[in-house]
Amino acid sequence: MRGFLAVAAMSFRVWWRDRSSAFWGVVFPLMLMGLLGSAFGRPESLTFTVGFVGPAASEGGDVPGSLASVVRQALGAVPVLKVVDEPREQALATLRKGDRTLVVEVAPETAGGTAGAGRPLRVDLYFDEAHEQAGQAAIAVVQEALRRIEQAMTGAPRLFSVSTYSVTGRQFRMFDFLLPGVMAMSIMQTGLLGVSWSIADYRERRVLKRVLATPFHPMGFLGGLLTRFTLVTLLQSVLIFTVGVYGFGARVVGSVWVLFLLAGLGSVAFLSVGLAISTLAPTAESANIIGSLLNFPMMFLSGTFWPKEIMPAFMQPLVGVLPLTPLIDSMRAVSTEGASLAPYAGGLLYLAAWGGAALAIAAWRFRWE
């Protein structure tokens, strides 16, 4: 037992003195979370910039009391619309550049587009097909404003009264989404890149062979290394969790203990995969390459930074078989919804099966020299 603890302590000191391990294990995941959360997680108000083409812009002056003036004032009073008066060609040019969501053109009342004798005033709406969803949303807002003007001027009675209600229980922030994904990613990287490289490096430098020449039991040496990696993985999770919650303001709804229970399961599974990689790679460099080949697809496809549902349909089967996917799904459900583990039991068993299969490969392939 003393030898086992001595190996674990020695290995932990090596990790602590290695600045690159601390950077890639803790600082790098936190940097990613901070950058992505700051870039995409800011609550911004919805605003459509609308170019207005009417007598005020095209004919050198507004006509007080005209229908075009009434439309201009009504659109200017809508909170989500930022209305810019400009000539027709300039408005369409800025729309094509993407600087306008919509262009509203009101035909001059004296140019035949207006209704004087019972004819409706012509209003043309232009939107960019490249931004169709935003354009359609702005069109709906403008059409509602025009309907209200018409109703107010004609005095037609309203037939319907529509009310809307929000049922959102709490505000969901980008950092809430990122925190469990970044924790799972850090666990995976330590297993795939850390343990595989270290053990392959010990074998390449014949450290494992020299252990066999000592009275110390080899399995005690190997157990001490794996214990260090497990503790380091959990320590990294604690640091990321602490900075995520108290530094970035991420909120955890579910049980913190269950969250770290899942972190422990993921740690054992991915450390086993890393151990299996170390038995397949002849050198530390090749072990690092194999680990990276497995690491990057899972980091970007398993839902670490964005919902996996946005992936193309032809990639969904691949997303479903990645072992990181069930770990992120369960950790995110616990963290953001306070969900129980029952709906995710199948995925967690699948993750455990990956760990068991990898451990079997490692036991079969492991060599001390």
C-alpha positions in Angstrom: 0.0 0.0 0.0 2.9 2.4 0.8 4.4 1.8 -2.6 1.0 2.3 -4.2 0.5 5.7 -2.5 4.1 6.7 -3.2 3.6 6.1 -7.0 0.3 8.0 -6.9 1.9 10.9 -5.1 4.9 11.0 -7.4 2.7 10.9 -10.4 0.6 13.7 -9.0 3.6 15.9 -8.4 4.8 15.3 -12.0 1.3 16.4 -13.2 1.4 19.5 -11.0 4.8 20.6 -12.2 3.8 20.1 -15.8 2.4 23.5 -16.9 1.1 22.2 -20.2 -1.1 19.5 -18.5 -2.7 22.1 -16.2 -3.3 24.4 -19.3 -4.9 21.7 -21.5 -6.8 20.1 -18.6 -8.2 23.2 -16.9 -7.3 26.6 -18.5 -8.1 25.5 -22.1 -11.7 24.2 -21.4 -12.4 27.3 -19.3 -11.1 29.6 -22.1 -13.4 27.8 -24.6 -16.4 28.2 -22.3 -15.7 31.8 -21.6 -15.2 32.7 -25.3 -18.3 30.8 -26.6 -20.5 31.9 -23.7 -19.5 35.6 -24.1 -19.9 35.5 -27.9 -23.2 33.7 -28.2 -24.7 34.0 -24.7 -25.4 37.7 -24.5 -29.1 38.6 -24.1 -29.9 41.0 -26.9 -33.1 42.6 -27.8 -34.8 41.8 -31.1 -34.5 44.7 -33.5 -35.3 44.9 -37.3 -33.7 47.7 -39.3 -36.2 48.8 -41.9 -35.5 51.2 -44.8 -38.5 53.4 -45.5 -39.0 54.8 -49.0 -41.8 57.4 -49.2 -42.5 61.0 -50.1 -40.2 62.1 -47.2 -37.2 60.5 -48.8 -38.0 60.5 -52.5 -39.7 63.8 -53.0 -37.7 66.0 -50.7 -40.2 66.5 -48.0 -43.0 64.9 -46.0 -46.6 65.7 -46.4 -48.2 66.1 -43.0 -51.4 64.2 -42.7 -50.8 62.0 -45.8 -51.2 58.3 -45.6 -47.5 57.8 -46.2 -46.7 60.1 -43.2 -49.1 58.1 -41.1 -47.5 54.9 -42.1 -44.0 56.3 -41.3 -45.0 57.5 -37.9 -46.8 54.2 -37.1 -43.7 52.1 -38.1 -41.4 54.4 -36.1 -43.5 53.8 -33.0 -43.1 50.0 -33.1 -40.4 49.1 -30.5 -38.8 46.3 -32.6 -38.4 48.4 -35.7 -35.6 50.8 -36.4 -36.8 52.9 -39.4 -34.3 54.7 -41.7 -35.6 57.1 -44.3 -33.7 56.8 -47.6 -34.1 56.9 -51.3 -35.3 53.7 -53.1 -32.0 52.7 -54.8 -30.0 53.3 -51.6 -32.4 51.3 -49.6 -32.3 48.3 -51.9 -28.5 48.5 -52.1 -28.2 48.4 -48.3 -30.8 45.5 -48.2 -28.6 43.5 -50.6 -25.5 44.2 -48.4 -27.4 42.8 -45.4 -27.6 46.1 -43.5 -31.4 46.1 -43.7 -33.9 43.5 -42.7 -36.7 44.9 -44.9 -37.5 47.9 -47.2 -40.9 49.5 -47.1 -41.9 51.6 -50.1 -45.0 53.6 -50.0 -46.2 54.9 -53.4 -46.8 58.6 -53.7 -50.5 59.5 -53.4 -50.4 61.7 -56.4 -48.6 59.2 -58.7 -51.4 56.7 -59.3 -50.4 54.3 -56.6 -52.7 55.8 -54.1 -56.1 55.5 -53.4 -58.0 58.5 -53.4 -61.3 57.3 -54.7 -61.7 54.1 -52.8 -58.4 52.6 -54.1 -55.9 51.3 -51.5 -52.5 52.9 -51.0 -49.9 50.6 -52.5 -47.1 49.5 -50.1 -44.3 47.3 -51.4 -42.2 45.2 -49.1 -38.7 44.0 -50.1 -36.7 41.4 -48.2 -33.4 39.5 -48.8 -33.9 35.8 -49.6 -30.6 35.1 -47.9 -32.2 36.2 -44.6 -35.7 35.0 -45.2 -36.6 34.1 -41.7 -35.8 37.6 -40.3 -37.4 39.2 -43.3 -40.7 37.2 -42.9 -40.7 38.2 -39.2 -40.3 41.9 -40.0 -43.0 41.6 -42.7 -45.4 40.2 -40.1 -44.7 43.2 -37.8 -45.2 45.7 -40.6 -48.4 44.1 -41.8 -49.8 44.2 -38.2 -48.9 47.9 -38.0 -50.7 48.6 -41.4 -53.8 46.6 -40.2 -54.0 48.7 -37.1 -53.8 51.9 -39.1 -56.5 50.7 -41.4 -58.7 49.7 -38.5 -58.2 53.1 -36.8 -59.0 55.1 -40.0 -62.0 53.0 -41.1 -63.5 52.5 -37.7 -64.1 48.8 -38.4 -64.9 46.8 -35.3 -62.4 44.2 -34.0 -63.6 40.7 -34.3 -60.9 39.0 -32.3 -58.9 39.8 -29.2 -55.6 37.8 -29.0 -53.5 37.6 -25.8 -50.1 35.9 -25.5 -48.6 34.4 -22.3 -45.0 33.3 -21.6 -44.6 30.0 -19.8 -40.8 30.1 -19.5 -39.9 29.0 -16.0 -36.5 30.5 -15.8 -34.0 32.2 -18.1 -31.6 29.8 -19.7 -28.1 31.1 -20.3 -25.4 29.9 -22.7 -23.1 29.2 -19.8 -25.7 26.9 -18.3 -25.6 24.8 -21.5 -21.8 24.9 -21.8 -20.7 23.9 -18.3 -21.7 20.2 -18.3 -20.4 19.8 -21.9 -17.0 21.3 -21.1 -16.7 19.1 -17.9 -17.4 16.0 -20.0 -14.9 17.1 -22.7 -12.2 17.6 -20.1 -12.8 14.1 -18.7 -12.6 12.6 -22.2 -9.4 14.4 -23.0 -7.6 13.4 -19.9 -8.4 9.7 -20.6 -7.6 9.7 -24.3 -4.6 12.0 -24.4 -3.2 11.9 -20.8 -3.0 8.3 -19.7 -2.3 6.9 -23.2 0.7 9.2 -23.7 2.1 8.7 -20.2 2.0 4.9 -20.2 3.3 4.6 -23.7 6.1 7.0 -22.8 7.0 5.0 -19.7 7.2 1.9 -21.9 9.2 3.6 -24.6 11.8 4.9 -22.0 11.8 1.4 -20.4 10.5 2.7 -17.0 8.0 -0.1 -16.9 10.7 -2.7 -17.6 12.8 -1.3 -14.7 9.8 -1.6 -12.4 9.8 -5.3 -13.1 13.3 -5.5 -11.7 12.3 -4.1 -8.3 10.6 -6.0 -5.5 7.6 -3.6 -5.9 4.5 -5.4 -7.5 4.0 -4.1 -11.0 0.2 -3.9 -10.6 0.8 -1.6 -7.6 2.7 0.8 -9.9 0.1 0.7 -12.6 -2.7 1.1 -10.0 -1.0 4.2 -8.6 -0.8 5.8 -12.0 -4.5 5.1 -12.7 -5.4 6.4 -9.3 -3.6 9.7 -10.0 -5.3 10.1 -13.3 -8.7 9.5 -11.7 -8.1 12.0 -9.0 -6.7 14.6 -11.4 -9.7 14.2 -13.7 -12.1 14.8 -10.7 -10.0 17.7 -9.5 -10.2 19.3 -13.0 -14.0 18.8 -13.0 -14.2 20.5 -9.6 -12.1 23.5 -10.8 -14.1 23.8 -14.0 -17.4 23.6 -12.1 -16.2 26.2 -9.5 -15.1 28.7 -12.1 -18.1 28.0 -14.3 -20.6 28.6 -11.5 -18.9 31.4 -9.5 -16.9 33.0 -12.4 -19.2 32.8 -15.3 -22.5 32.6 -13.4 -23.6 29.2 -14.8 -26.5 27.7 -12.8 -26.9 24.1 -11.9 -30.5 23.0 -11.2 -29.9 19.3 -10.4 -27.9 17.5 -7.8 -24.2 18.3 -7.7 -23.4 14.9 -6.2 -25.1 13.1 -9.1 -23.2 15.4 -11.5 -19.9 14.3 -10.0 -21.1 10.7 -9.9 -21.4 10.9 -13.7 -18.0 12.6 -13.9 -16.6 9.6 -12.0 -18.2 7.1 -14.4 -17.0 9.0 -17.4 -13.5 9.2 -15.9 -13.2 5.4 -15.4 -14.6 4.7 -18.9 -12.3 7.1 -20.8 -9.2 6.2 -18.7 -9.8 2.6 -19.7 -10.0 3.7 -23.4 -6.7 5.6 -22.9 -5.1 2.6 -21.3 -6.2 0.4 -24.3 -4.7 3.0 -26.7 -1.4 2.8 -24.8 -1.3 -0.9 -25.5 -1.9 -0.5 -29.2 0.5 2.4 -29.9 4.2 1.5 -30.2 5.4 5.0 -29.2 4.1 7.9 -27.1 3.8 10.0 -30.2 1.6 7.5 -32.0 -0.5 7.1 -28.8 -1.0 10.9 -28.9 -2.1 10.7 -32.6 -4.6 7.9 -32.0 -6.0 9.8 -29.0 -6.4 13.0 -31.0 -8.1 11.1 -33.8 -10.7 10.0 -31.3 -10.8 13.2 -29.4 -11.6 15.8 -32.0 -14.7 14.1 -33.6 -16.3 13.5 -30.2 -15.4 17.1 -29.0 -17.3 18.7 -31.9 -20.0 16.1 -32.7 -21.3 15.0 -29.3 -23.0 18.2 -28.3 -20.2 19.8 -26.2 -20.6 23.4 -27.6 -24.0 23.2 -29.4 -27.0 20.9 -29.5 -26.2 17.7 -31.4 -29.7 17.9 -33.0 -28.4 20.7 -35.4 -26.0 18.2 -37.0 -27.0 17.0 -40.5 -29.3 14.0 -40.7 -26.6 11.8 -42.3 -24.3 12.4 -39.3 -26.8 11.6 -36.6 -26.1 7.8 -36.6 -22.4 8.6 -36.0 -23.3 11.1 -33.2 -25.4 8.4 -31.5 -22.5 5.8 -31.3 -19.9 8.2 -29.9 -19.3 7.3 -26.2 -19.1 11.0 -25.2 -22.7 11.6 -26.3 -24.5 9.8 -23.5 -22.1 11.3 -20.9 -22.9 14.9 -22.1 -26.6 14.1 -22.4 -27.0 12.8 -18.9 -24.7 15.5 -17.3 -26.6 18.3 -19.1 -30.0 16.9 -18.2 -29.0 16.7 -14.5 -27.3 20.2 -14.5 -29.9 22.2 -16.5 -33.2 20.3 -15.8 -32.6 18.5 -12.5 -33.5 15.2 -14.4 -33.2 11.8 -12.9 -30.8 9.2 -14.4 -33.5 6.7 -15.3 -34.2 8.0 -18.8 -30.4 7.9 -19.5 -29.7 4.5 -18.0 -29.3 2.9 -21.5 -26.8 5.5 -22.6 -24.8 5.2 -19.4 -24.7 1.4 -19.7 -23.4 1.9 -23.3 -20.7 4.2 -21.9 -19.8 1.6 -19.2 -19.6 -1.1 -22.0 -17.1 1.0 -23.8 -15.0 1.2 -20.6 -15.3 -2.6 -20.0 -14.4 -3.5 -23.6 -11.4 -1.1 -23.5 -10.2 -2.6 -20.2 -10.5 -6.1 -21.7 -8.3 -5.0 -24.7 -5.8 -3.4 -22.3 -5.6 -6.5 -20.2 -5.0 -8.6 -23.3 -2.5 -6.4 -25.0 -0.6 -4.9 -22.1 3.1 -5.5 -22.1 5.7 -4.2 -19.6 8.4 -3.8 -22.2 
